Amino acid sequence: MNATLRRVGREESDLELLTLGTSAGGLAYAGVWMAGGLPVPPCAFRAITGCACPTCGATRCVLALVHGHVAQALGWNPLVFAGLALLAVFNVYAAAVLIGWLPRLRISLNGWEGRVVRVAAVVLVAANWAYEIRRGV
């Protein structure tokens, strides 16, 4: 693993700006949707298969977090909860480097490290999905 601090090149995507902008846009969209009293769309996967999808409980997880029910949010979907926590930390970092025009942290993985990360991601999604099915979300 190689971690460096450097400026973003001209031909390079600004990951921090893209992530922070997308997060802010998504949050604004969700806020307008919920303030408008619009219904939560049904899960197409569940409607077709009758089985929980890997992200089942994600909306309820977010709503529990919005209402300050952290333990309940964790119970609805642990992987989405962890992802939201990591996204919040990354957004704080992104805001700091964007406001301060600071060099960006870039991490590169060699071949085997990348494979380990990909396998771990698949295992986490599968374990979370099994949890959702077992819980009967």
C-alpha positions, 0 to 999 in steps of 0.5 A: 500500500502506498499513501501520498499527499499530492495536488489533484492533476488537471486530467484527474477527477476531484474525488473529494469534490465529487463525493461531497457534491453528490452527498450534499445533492442526495441529502437535499433531494431526500430532504425535499422528498421527505418534506413533501410527504412523498412515499418511499418507493417499493423495493423492486427486487423484493417485489419480484423475488419475495426476498430481502435485497442486500440494501433492505433496511437502508431507508429505515436505517437512514430515517432512524439516524435522522431521528437520533436512534443510532442502535436502531439504525445499526440493526436495520442494516449494519453495512449501510450504517457503516457506509454512512459513518465512513461517508460522513468522515470522508465528507469532513475530510473532503470539506477540509481539503477543499476549503483549505486548498490542501493536498489530497490523500491518495492511496494505491494498492498493489495487486494482492492488496486490491484483491484482498479488498475486493474479496473482503467487500464481497464477503461483507455484502454477502454477510450483510445480505444473510443478516437481512434475510435472517432478520426478515427485514 
